[in-house]
Amino acid sequence: MQRKPSPTPTVTNRPPGEETTTKRLRRWARRRHRDAADHVLKGICYGIGTGPAGLAFWWFEQYP
């Protein structure tokens, strides 16, 4: 039975203190979380209003 090779350590050329891409993306998403939630809420409200309005117009066209 052969042994598995040990993983080699990851070497980065990043200076100490510089953020990784993942950290930057997480920080960006955290800052914009409220804006995204507001847009989702607005979309839901528009959808709730558009559905009944569309059905009402369809009803009036079908049954004058």
N, C-alpha and C positions, 0 to 999 in steps of 0.2 A: 504494500500500500504506500502511495506517495503522499508526501506532505504538500499541502497547498502553500503557494508562496505568500509570504507576508505582504500586506498592502504597503505600497510605498507612501511616504508622507507627502501631503499636498504642499507644494511650494507656490507661493504667490509673490508677484513682484510689486504688490501694493504697499505703499508706505504705511507705517503704523498710524492708526487713527482715521484712515480713509474708509468710508462706508462701502459696503458691498451693494450690488444691484438689488438684492432682495431686501435689504434694510431700507434702501431709498424708496422702493416700490411700496413697502408696507407703510412707511411714513407718509407717502403721497396719498395712499388709499385712506389712511386714518384721517387726514386733513379734509378729504373730499367726501367722507362718508355721509355727512348731513346733506350736502348738495345732491348726492345720488338718491338719498331717501326722499328728499323733496320732489325730485323729478318723477320717481316711481309713484308717489302719492298723487301728484298732478295727473299722471297718465291714467291711473285707476279712476280718478274722479271724472276725467273726460270720457273714459270708456263707459262708466256707469250712466252718464248723461246722454251720450250718443246713442246707446242701444235703445232706450225707450223712445227717444225722439225719432229715430229711424223707423221703429215699429209703428209709431203714430202716423207718420207720413205714408208709410206703406198701407196702413189700414184705411186712411182717407182716400188714397188712390184706388184701392180695391172696392170700397163701399162708399160711393159718393152720396 
